[in-house]
Amino acid sequence: MLLKVAGWTAVKTMMGIEPWFIGSIFGLFLLGRLDDQGFRGHGRGRTGGVSDAADRLRGTQGGVVDFAVVRVPFVLIGAGAWLGILTGHHALLYALSAILTA
């Protein structure tokens, strides 16, 4: 998250909400991807009788968790544009949000 905010300060100030919003989106995405890595390896621990989070959330619940942690950051791009937090070309931000969420 702070990497994006630090990069933003190279061209603008960090005192507004926009760099922190972008950093939060990036941080949520990375957190979701790290969690998703665990879901890909589900079933590995069952050989020794050990159950991990991926085993417990496999199936429908795992799909819901995957959707929430991976796609919410993309929805936030469109929400940020709609709320006026993100500057730039709003039509492109809406399109980006829709494409990445799909």
Order of alpha helices (4+ residues) and beta strands (2+ residues): alpha-alpha-alpha-alpha-alpha
